[in-house]
Amino acid sequence: MGISLFFFFLFMRLFAEINGGSRDDECKASRCSHHGPVIRFPFRLKHQPEHCGYPEFELSCSEEKRTILELPSSGKLWVKEINYTSQEIVLWYPRDYLQWQILNFNLSAFPFQFKDEYTYSNFSFFNCSEDITNQLLYADHHLWSIPFSILSSNPVYVAASSYSLAEVNLSSCRKIFNTTVPVNYMFDHEREFYMNWSKPMCGNCEAKGNKCQRKKNNSREPEIECIDKPAKGAPMDKMVLTEAILGFLHFTFGIFIIFIVYRSNKLKREHRINIQKFLEDYRALKPSRYSYADIKKITNNFKDKLGQGGYGTVYKGKLSNEVFVAVKILDDFKGNGKISLMK
């Protein structure tokens, strides 16, 4: 029973340590592919717990093993690079993901901003029931036709809001919306663009080669902390050393318990052999077995000692039928619950 309890508690301890390790592993850095960007705090993958990342920094892996960032307007962009020191992210959109997927979302609900190096301008979008391309060929205009078939089945045109469109007949057109974006995203053929984030501030921590992570607290506003990474060749930290010592103690204690059980079983076998030998020696006297409680009663708690024999001490006793007996208790087996006596 005792050894069973020991192994049960030992197993529970080992399970707790393994389970604790798995909790640490659930936030470990990962990639969607071998060439994809490393994903770690403040980013996290969808299947990882929330404490592994910062709010709105959730990424996913596509079936093609691309790293995906989902926009608030349900658009999806591919993540090409993540620079954790400068806090920049390089995004890329497939050819069938038109510019409106970049334009038609609210940046205020998005943790990323366009980099400051880009020139911004306000643009107006028009949905026209008639094709006015011919007018654009001969007029001095600032209106461009763009492929926005997802927004409208009619032709869509865009113009810088600051430009005059007096020379263009827009009677068949209606304005859809205005938006402010970097100019090169509208008309350049670039399919990638750069954004950065200002919160959480982990750049300095990353630059020092340390680990930035979310604090383990219940505050409504997530807090971060910078954890020092031990240098190569540095001595083990206290946690690792403690675990190593505990592991050694568990191993040593386990060996000790196994030895105790082995020794106990060996002694029990020897005791059984001694008893059998004793019974064989006194077979002619027809020895009987009584419980230890009965023997104490028969000998009046071992009150009258008659002498010392080869296997133990002999006491005077009396059975219930007034028959006097000599009770011999084996020295190595006193208190085991079974004792022999002779009438």
Disulfide bonds with the S-S distance in Angstrom:
Cys27-Cys52 1.93
Cys32-Cys61 1.91
Cys128-Cys173 1.85
Cys202-Cys212 2.00
Cys205-Cys226 2.07
